[in-house]
Amino acid sequence: MQDDRDPLEEVPVDSEPVFQGVLLDVRRDRVRLPDGKLTTREYIRHPGATVIVAVLPDGRLLFERQFRYPLGRAFLELPAGKIDAGEELLACAQRELREETGYEADTWTYLGVTHPCIGYSDERIEIFLARDLRHVGHALDDEEFLEVLTLGVDEAIEAVHDGRITDGKTIAALFLALRALKD
């Protein structure tokens, strides 16, 4: 019988909660390493998120500037947000685009997934391209404050290279969208 397990796999032995918050669930697991020894792994469970590369009719992309408390400053990033329990990925992307930017899109394309924090979190961010946009009005959450702005594709790429955009999900989403955006 062939063993299809990855030879690098770490097998959980037991798990305990460390902290349960509104967004994050911090866990501490004991795992068996490939050599049979035991060690501890601490990590964050996250519900996942979506990020949207939204293309306006003139080809410009929708961005937002939002204050991010852990780093104490505002960041330039693509619209994105957490997947609610039981929510379909596309429904999350559609909801977040509408809530944060006031736009809806008629054409949606799934581009892929990124895992932004593989060393300490199971978070995944599902990436969508949205086209054929129309403005229908903002619907921000009560505790959400942001500015919506636009950048051309080349300007967005330059903003990554010159350090104006440092958000990992935004960089990954732009990279995955480039082929479609350059067509």
Long-range contacts (C-beta under 8 A, 24 or more apart in sequence): 7-34, 8-34, 9-34, 10-34, 10-41, 13-38, 18-42, 23-47, 23-82, 42-120, 43-120, 43-121, 43-122, 44-117, 44-120, 44-121, 44-122, 44-123, 45-121, 45-122, 46-121, 46-122, 46-123, 46-124, 47-82, 47-83, 47-84, 47-85, 48-82, 48-83, 48-123, 48-124, 48-125, 48-126, 49-80, 49-81, 49-82, 49-83, 49-92, 49-123, 49-124, 49-125, 49-126, 49-169, 50-80, 50-81, 50-83, 50-89, 50-92, 50-93, 50-96, 50-125, 50-126, 50-127, 50-128, 51-78, 51-79, 51-80, 51-93, 51-125, 51-126, 51-127, 51-128, 51-169, 51-170, 51-172, 51-173, 52-78, 52-79, 52-80, 52-93, 52-96, 52-97, 52-127, 52-128, 52-129, 52-130, 52-173, 53-78, 53-111, 53-127, 53-128, 53-129, 53-130, 53-173, 53-174, 53-177, 53-181, 54-78, 54-79, 54-97, 54-101, 54-103, 54-105, 54-130, 54-133, 55-129, 55-130, 55-131, 55-133, 55-181, 56-133, 56-150, 57-132, 57-133, 59-152, 59-153, 60-150, 60-151, 60-152, 61-150, 61-151, 61-152, 61-153, 61-156, 61-181, 62-97, 62-101, 62-103, 62-133, 62-148, 62-149, 62-150, 63-148, 63-149, 63-150, 63-151, 63-156, 63-170, 64-100, 64-101, 64-146, 64-147, 64-148, 64-149, 65-146, 65-147, 65-149, 66-144, 66-145, 66-146, 66-147, 67-145, 75-165, 75-166, 75-167, 76-149, 76-159, 76-164, 76-165, 76-167, 76-170, 77-165, 77-167, 77-169, 77-170, 78-167, 78-169, 78-170, 78-173, 78-174, 80-125, 80-169, 83-126, 89-126, 89-128, 90-128, 92-126, 93-126, 93-128, 93-130, 97-130, 98-136, 98-139, 99-138, 99-139, 99-140, 99-141, 99-144, 100-138, 100-140, 100-144, 100-146, 100-148, 101-138, 101-148, 102-135, 102-136, 102-137, 102-138, 102-139, 102-148, 103-130, 103-133, 103-134, 103-135, 103-136, 104-133, 104-134, 104-136, 105-130, 105-131, 105-132, 105-133, 105-134, 106-131, 106-132, 106-133, 106-134, 107-131, 107-132, 109-180, 111-173, 111-176, 111-177, 111-180, 112-176, 114-168, 114-169, 114-172, 114-173, 114-176, 116-168, 116-169, 116-172, 125-169, 125-172, 125-173, 127-169, 127-172, 127-173, 127-176, 127-177, 129-177, 129-180, 153-178, 153-181, 153-182
